[in-house]
Amino acid sequence: MSSVSGRNGLVDKKRKAAFILAHEGLAGLARLLWDAICVRAQAKILLPFVYIDPRSCKAKVISSQKRRGLFIDCGSNLGQGFTYFCKHYSLKLYDYILIEPNPNCLLQLTELRAKLSGNIQIIGEAASTNVGEVQFYGLTEGGRGETSELGSTLSHHNSKFYVTDEKSAIRVRTFSLSDLIKSRHLHYASIVLKLDIEGAEYDVLDDMIVNKAHLYVDRAYVEFHSQYMSEPMRSLYRVREKKIMHRLRQDGVRFRLWV
């Protein structure tokens, strides 16, 4: 969920509209409006599930000998999603892993953790398909600052709204989310995943499916980012979305579109 609001939000919207008008014309602006309508609709659809899902997960945790659940928050930024979800997936029953590769966000996440009572781990790396290092983009583009929630390991993740500045990218470490899930599921009765990693979710989810790590996830809240990409990437990634969602649901993963 975006943290941009008020006057900054209005400036951000004007900047996006001007960029799209210059590169895609009126048709691009129409698609932007339609995408905004769809996001609002998704948010309304998601809301009741955020209340319903934790109840069934809680029952599973309580009835298990392990007595604990795990919530993995990929793309924690400054803790917006974590603050939202921990009201529903209680720290009394769930341990949390906050994953955020942007080094400019880690101090605030650490301060947030210090204020709460619970088992909260912070991983300052990017959820990926393997261990390594990659470029991290989007910390200066778009005018949102170094703690922008638009940071991504995918250079074209937000190409609908700005041109990536390769010179401002930084290097970040990566780890395999599949390996993390497969190693942790032995210790927890339930695993819940929130995945908001600005376009990198496609490769990560495909890798989870190949490695069968998705089978250990009870609930998955995923934001896809094809709507923020320019063509032809937008259409190509939309096809991948449909395949991923179909496979997750086919394999019994309770999948929710996160916004």
C-alpha positions in Angstrom: 0.0 0.0 0.0 1.3 3.4 -0.9 2.5 5.8 1.8 2.1 8.8 -0.4 -0.6 11.1 0.8 -1.8 14.8 1.0 0.1 17.4 -0.9 3.0 15.0 -1.8 0.5 12.6 -3.2 -1.0 15.2 -5.5 2.4 16.2 -6.8 3.2 12.6 -7.4 0.0 12.1 -9.4 0.6 15.2 -11.5 4.2 14.0 -12.2 2.9 10.5 -13.3 0.2 12.0 -15.5 2.6 14.3 -17.2 5.1 11.5 -17.9 2.4 9.2 -19.3 0.9 12.0 -21.4 4.3 12.7 -22.9 5.1 9.0 -23.7 1.7 7.3 -24.2 -0.7 10.1 -25.0 -4.4 10.2 -24.0 -4.7 6.4 -24.3 -2.1 6.0 -21.6 -3.9 8.4 -19.3 -7.1 6.4 -19.8 -5.3 3.2 -18.9 -3.9 5.0 -15.8 -7.5 5.9 -14.7 -8.7 2.4 -15.3 -5.9 0.9 -13.3 -6.7 3.3 -10.4 -10.3 2.1 -10.4 -9.2 -1.5 -10.4 -6.9 -0.9 -7.4 -9.7 0.6 -5.4 -11.9 -2.4 -6.3 -9.2 -4.8 -5.3 -8.8 -3.1 -1.9 -12.5 -3.5 -1.2 -12.5 -7.1 -2.2 -9.4 -7.8 0.0 -10.6 -6.2 3.2 -13.1 -8.9 4.3 -10.5 -11.6 3.7 -7.9 -9.9 5.9 -10.4 -10.4 8.8 -11.5 -13.9 7.8 -8.1 -15.4 6.9 -6.4 -14.9 10.3 -9.2 -16.8 12.1 -8.7 -20.0 10.2 -4.9 -19.6 10.5 -5.2 -19.0 14.2 -7.2 -22.2 14.6 -4.5 -24.2 12.8 -1.8 -22.7 15.0 -3.6 -23.3 18.2 -4.4 -26.9 17.4 -0.9 -27.7 16.3 1.9 -28.9 18.7 4.2 -26.2 17.2 1.8 -23.5 18.6 3.4 -20.8 16.5 2.9 -19.3 13.1 5.3 -17.3 10.8 4.5 -14.2 8.9 7.0 -13.3 6.2 6.8 -9.7 5.0 8.7 -9.2 1.8 9.1 -5.5 0.9 8.7 -4.1 4.4 9.9 -0.6 3.5 9.2 1.4 6.7 6.9 -1.2 8.2 3.6 0.0 6.7 2.4 -3.6 5.8 3.8 -5.1 9.0 1.9 -2.5 11.1 -1.3 -3.3 9.3 -1.0 -7.1 9.4 0.2 -7.6 12.9 -3.2 -6.3 14.1 -4.7 -9.4 12.5 -1.9 -11.9 12.7 -1.1 -11.3 16.4 2.5 -11.2 17.6 1.2 -13.4 20.4 0.9 -16.2 17.9 3.1 -15.2 15.0 6.8 -14.6 14.6 7.6 -12.1 11.9 10.4 -11.8 9.3 10.7 -8.3 7.9 12.6 -8.3 4.6 13.8 -5.0 3.2 16.9 -4.5 0.9 16.9 -0.7 1.0 19.5 0.2 3.6 17.9 3.6 4.2 14.8 1.9 5.7 16.5 -0.4 8.2 17.0 2.1 11.0 13.3 2.8 11.2 12.4 -0.8 11.0 14.8 -1.5 13.9 13.2 1.3 15.9 9.8 -0.1 15.2 10.8 -3.5 16.3 12.2 -2.1 19.6 8.8 -0.7 20.5 7.0 -4.0 20.2 6.9 -7.2 22.2 7.4 -10.2 19.9 9.8 -12.2 17.9 10.6 -10.0 14.9 13.6 -10.7 12.6 14.8 -8.1 10.1 16.6 -9.3 6.9 18.3 -6.4 5.1 18.5 -8.2 1.7 16.2 -8.7 -1.3 14.0 -11.7 -1.6 15.1 -13.5 -4.8 15.7 -16.8 -6.4 19.3 -17.3 -5.2 22.1 -15.9 -3.0 24.1 -13.1 -4.6 24.1 -9.4 -5.4 22.0 -7.3 -7.8 21.4 -3.7 -8.7 18.6 -1.9 -6.7 16.7 0.8 -8.5 14.2 3.5 -7.8 15.5 5.4 -4.8 15.8 8.8 -6.5 13.4 8.5 -9.5 9.9 9.7 -9.0 10.9 12.2 -6.3 10.0 10.1 -3.3 13.4 10.0 -1.6 15.8 7.4 -0.4 13.2 5.5 1.6 10.8 5.3 -1.3 8.6 2.2 -1.4 9.3 1.9 -5.1 12.8 0.4 -4.8 13.2 -2.7 -6.9 15.8 -5.2 -8.3 13.9 -4.9 -11.6 15.1 -2.0 -13.7 11.8 -1.7 -15.6 9.5 -2.2 -12.6 8.0 1.4 -12.9 8.8 2.2 -16.5 5.2 3.6 -17.0 6.1 6.6 -14.7 9.8 7.3 -15.1 13.1 6.3 -16.8 15.4 4.4 -14.5 18.6 6.2 -13.5 21.3 3.5 -13.7 23.8 5.8 -12.0 21.7 6.1 -8.8 21.2 2.3 -8.4 22.9 0.6 -5.5 24.1 -2.9 -4.9 22.2 -5.1 -2.5 22.5 -8.7 -1.4 19.9 -11.3 -2.3 18.7 -14.6 -0.8 16.5 -17.5 -1.9 12.9 -17.0 -0.6 12.2 -20.6 -1.5 15.0 -21.8 0.7 13.9 -19.6 3.6 10.3 -20.9 3.5 11.4 -24.6 3.1 13.8 -24.3 6.1 11.3 -22.5 8.3 8.2 -24.6 7.7 9.5 -27.3 9.9 9.2 -25.1 12.9 5.8 -23.4 12.3 2.2 -24.6 12.1 1.3 -21.9 9.6 3.2 -19.6 7.2 1.7 -16.4 5.8 3.4 -14.5 3.1 3.1 -10.9 2.0 5.0 -10.2 -1.2 5.3 -6.6 -2.4 8.7 -6.4 -4.1 8.0 -4.1 -7.1 8.1 -6.5 -10.0 10.5 -9.1 -8.7 7.6 -11.2 -7.5 7.2 -12.9 -10.9 10.6 -14.6 -10.8 10.3 -15.3 -7.0 6.9 -16.9 -7.3 7.9 -18.9 -10.4 10.9 -20.2 -8.4 8.8 -21.0 -5.4 6.5 -23.1 -7.6 9.4 -24.9 -9.3 10.9 -25.7 -5.9 7.4 -26.5 -4.3 8.0 -23.9 -1.6 4.6 -22.5 -2.2 3.0 -25.6 -0.9 4.1 -24.6 2.6 2.3 -21.2 2.4 -1.2 -21.1 3.9 -2.0 -17.5 2.8 -0.3 -15.3 0.2 -0.9 -11.6 -0.1 0.8 -10.5 -3.4 0.9 -7.3 -5.2 1.7 -7.6 -8.9 3.2 -4.7 -10.7 2.6 -5.1 -14.4 0.2 -2.1 -14.4 3.2 0.1 -13.6 5.2 -1.1 -16.6 5.1 0.3 -20.1 4.3 -1.8 -23.1 5.3 -4.4 -24.2 6.4 -5.5 -20.7 3.0 -4.8 -19.3 1.3 -7.4 -21.5 4.0 -9.9 -21.1 3.9 -9.8 -17.3 0.1 -9.9 -17.3 0.3 -13.3 -19.0 2.8 -14.4 -16.3 0.4 -13.2 -13.5 -2.5 -15.3 -14.8 -0.3 -18.4 -14.9 1.1 -17.8 -11.4 -2.3 -17.2 -9.9 -3.8 -20.2 -11.6 -1.0 -22.5 -10.3 -1.2 -21.1 -6.7 -5.0 -21.7 -6.5 -4.7 -25.0 -8.2 -2.2 -26.1 -5.5 -4.5 -24.9 -2.7 -2.6 -21.7 -1.7 -5.1 -19.2 -0.4 -4.1 -16.3 -2.7 -5.1 -12.7 -2.2 -4.3 -9.7 -4.4 -2.5 -7.1 -2.2 -2.6 -3.4 -3.2 
